[in-house]
């Protein structure tokens, strides 16, 4: 956890437990074997279809916690989630919102 990341969290990092794993892929596979579900946040891109994994929008997603323990995987602001991590997810999640050209923004920050 860098000082820049801590500053950007606006204090939230001090309120939440932060865990680190050495081998992300191994952690995901072991957790999935124990019943955890992984949701990868992926951006909607104009003219592109989502990858072939089942996907859903936050607007239509029932609470996945009602059926399984789950982890939401979020990537960096510029690059998003690494592709190899995306491919390990059980489902993709998107946020439908304003896009470039609509209200002049492409981010929901």
ROVO-591592 format. One record per residue: residue in one letter; z negated, y, x of N, C-alpha, C in turn. Coordinates in steps of 0.1 Angstrom, whole numbers. Each point is the difference from the previous one (the first is absolute). Layout:
! ROVO-591592
['A', [Z, Y, X], [Z, Y, X], [Z, Y, X]],
...
***
This chain:
! ROVO-591592
['X', [0, -12, 9], [0, 12, -9], [0, 12, 9]],
['X', [10, 8, -1], [2, 12, 9], [-8, 12, -6]],
['X', [-3, 10, 8], [-6, 12, -5], [8, 7, -11]],
['X', [14, -1, 2], [9, 7, -9], [-1, -7, -14]],
['X', [-1, -14, 0], [-1, -7, -12], [-13, 3, -7]],
['X', [-11, 1, 7], [-13, 3, -5], [0, 14, -7]],
['X', [6, 9, 7], [1, 14, -5], [9, 0, -13]],
['X', [11, -7, 0], [9, 0, -12], [-7, -7, -12]],
['X', [-10, -8, 3], [-6, -7, -12], [-9, 9, -7]],
['X', [-3, 12, 5], [-8, 10, -7], [-14, -6, -3]],
['X', [-6, -8, 9], [-13, -5, -1], [-1, -14, -7]],
['X', [11, -4, -6], [0, -13, -7], [-3, -12, 9]],
['X', [5, 1, 12], [-2, -11, 10], [-15, -2, 3]],
['X', [-8, 10, -2], [-15, -1, 2], [-7, -7, -12]],
['X', [7, -1, -11], [-6, -5, -12], [4, -15, -2]],
['X', [11, -5, 7], [5, -13, -3], [-2, -9, 12]],
['X', [-2, -13, -2], [0, -9, 12], [14, -1, 5]],
['X', [1, 1, 13], [13, -2, 7], [0, -12, 8]],
['X', [10, -9, -3], [1, -13, 7], [13, 0, 8]],
['X', [0, -7, 11], [11, -2, 8], [3, -14, 3]],
['X', [12, -5, 0], [4, -13, 3], [9, 0, 12]],
['X', [-1, -10, 8], [9, -1, 12], [14, -5, -3]],
['X', [1, -10, -9], [13, -6, -3], [2, 2, -15]],
['X', [7, 10, -4], [2, 4, -15], [6, -12, -7]],
['X', [11, -6, 5], [7, -10, -7], [-9, -12, -2]],
['X', [-8, -4, 10], [-9, -11, -2], [-11, 3, -10]],
['X', [-5, 12, 0], [-10, 5, -10], [6, -2, -14]],
['X', [12, 5, -2], [7, 0, -13], [1, -15, -5]],
['X', [6, -8, 9], [2, -14, -4], [-13, -7, -4]],
['X', [-11, 2, 8], [-13, -6, -3], [-6, 5, -13]],
['X', [2, 13, -2], [-6, 6, -12], [8, -5, -12]],
['X', [13, -2, 1], [8, -5, -12], [-4, -14, -3]],
['X', [-3, -8, 10], [-4, -14, -2], [-13, 0, -7]],
['X', [-8, 10, 1], [-13, 1, -7], [0, 8, -13]],
['X', [13, 2, -5], [1, 5, -13], [3, 15, -1]],
['X', [0, 7, 11], [2, 15, 0], [15, 2, -2]],
['X', [3, 11, -7], [14, 5, -2], [2, 13, 7]],
['X', [12, 1, 6], [3, 12, 8], [11, 8, -7]],
['X', [-2, 13, -2], [9, 9, -6], [5, 10, 10]],
['X', [13, 1, 3], [5, 9, 10], [6, 12, -7]],
['X', [-5, 12, 4], [6, 12, -5], [13, 3, 7]],
['X', [10, 1, -8], [14, 3, 5], [6, 12, -8]],
['X', [7, 8, 7], [6, 12, -6], [13, -4, -8]],
['X', [2, 7, -11], [12, -1, -7], [10, 9, 7]],
['X', [12, -5, 3], [10, 8, 7], [12, 1, -9]],
['X', [5, 13, -1], [11, 2, -9], [12, -9, 3]],
['X', [5, -7, -10], [12, -9, 2], [-3, -13, 6]],
['X', [-13, -3, 4], [-3, -13, 6], [-9, -8, -10]],
['X', [3, -13, 0], [-8, -9, -8], [-12, -4, 8]],
['X', [-11, -3, -7], [-12, -5, 8], [4, -14, 5]],
['X', [-7, -4, 11], [3, -14, 5], [-3, -10, -10]],
['X', [4, -12, 2], [1, -11, -10], [-14, -5, -4]],
['X', [-11, 5, 6], [-13, -4, -4], [-4, 5, -14]],
['X', [-8, -7, -8], [-4, 6, -13], [-6, 14, 3]],
['X', [3, 10, -9], [-5, 13, 2], [-5, 6, -13]],
['X', [-8, 10, 1], [-5, 6, -12], [-3, 15, 3]],
['X', [-2, 8, -10], [-3, 14, 1], [-15, 1, -3]],
['X', [-7, 10, 7], [-14, 2, -3], [-1, 4, -15]],
['X', [10, 5, -6], [-1, 4, -14], [0, -12, -10]],
['X', [5, -11, 5], [0, -12, -9], [-8, -12, 5]],
['X', [-7, 2, 11], [-7, -11, 6], [-14, -2, -7]],
['X', [-2, -12, -5], [-13, -3, -5], [-9, -1, 12]],
['X', [-13, 0, -2], [-9, -1, 11], [0, -13, 6]],
['X', [6, -1, 13], [0, -13, 6], [-13, -6, 3]],
['X', [-11, 9, 0], [-13, -5, 3], [-6, -9, -11]],
['X', [7, 0, -12], [-4, -8, -11], [2, -15, 3]],
['X', [10, -2, 9], [4, -14, 2], [-3, -5, 14]],
['X', [1, 9, 10], [-1, -4, 14], [-6, 12, 8]],
['X', [-7, -4, 11], [-4, 11, 10], [13, 4, 6]],
['X', [1, 13, 3], [13, 5, 5], [-2, 11, 11]],
['X', [11, 2, 8], [0, 10, 10], [12, 8, -2]],
['X', [-1, 13, 0], [12, 9, 0], [3, 4, 14]],
['X', [12, -2, 4], [4, 3, 14], [9, 13, 0]],
['X', [-5, 10, 7], [7, 13, 0], [4, 2, 15]],
['X', [12, 6, 1], [5, 3, 13], [-2, 14, 4]],
['X', [6, 4, 12], [-1, 13, 4], [9, 10, -8]],
['X', [-3, 12, 1], [7, 10, -8], [15, 1, 4]],
['X', [3, -1, 12], [14, 1, 5], [8, -13, -1]],
['X', [-6, -11, 3], [7, -12, 1], [-3, -11, -10]],
['X', [-11, 2, -7], [-4, -10, -10], [-5, -12, 7]],
['X', [-1, -11, -8], [-4, -13, 5], [10, -6, 9]],
['X', [-4, -7, 11], [9, -7, 8], [7, -11, -9]],
['X', [12, -3, 3], [8, -9, -8], [-6, -14, 0]],
['X', [-5, -5, 12], [-6, -13, 1], [-12, -1, -8]],
['X', [-8, 11, -2], [-12, 0, -9], [4, 0, -14]],
['X', [11, 8, -4], [5, 0, -14], [3, -14, -4]],
['X', [7, -8, 8], [5, -13, -3], [-11, -10, -3]],
['X', [-12, 3, 4], [-12, -9, -2], [-7, 3, -13]],
['X', [4, 11, -6], [-7, 4, -13], [4, -9, -11]],
['X', [-9, -1, -10], [4, -8, -12], [8, 8, -10]],
['X', [-2, 13, 0], [8, 9, -9], [1, 13, 6]],
['X', [10, 8, -4], [2, 14, 4], [-5, 9, -11]],
['X', [-5, 11, 3], [-5, 10, -9], [7, 13, 3]],
['X', [5, 7, -10], [6, 13, 2], [-7, 10, -9]],
['X', [2, 13, 4], [-5, 11, -9], [12, 7, -4]],
['X', [2, 0, -14], [12, 8, -5], [-5, 14, -2]],
['X', [7, 9, 6], [-4, 14, -1], [12, 9, 4]],
['X', [-3, 12, 2], [11, 10, 3], [7, -5, 13]],
['X', [13, 2, 0], [8, -3, 12], [7, 13, 5]],
['X', [5, 0, 11], [7, 11, 5], [11, 4, -10]],
['X', [1, 13, -3], [9, 5, -10], [-6, 2, -13]],
['X', [-12, -7, -3], [-7, 2, -12], [-13, 7, 4]],
['X', [-1, 12, -4], [-11, 9, 3], [-1, 3, 15]],
['X', [11, -4, 8], [0, 4, 14], [-9, -7, 9]],
['X', [-6, -11, -4], [-9, -8, 9], [4, -15, 0]],
['X', [-4, -6, 11], [2, -15, 1], [-13, -7, 3]],
['X', [-11, 7, -2], [-13, -6, 4], [-10, 3, -11]],
['X', [-9, -9, -2], [-11, 2, -10], [-13, 4, 7]],
['X', [1, 4, 13], [-13, 3, 7], [-6, 12, -7]],
***
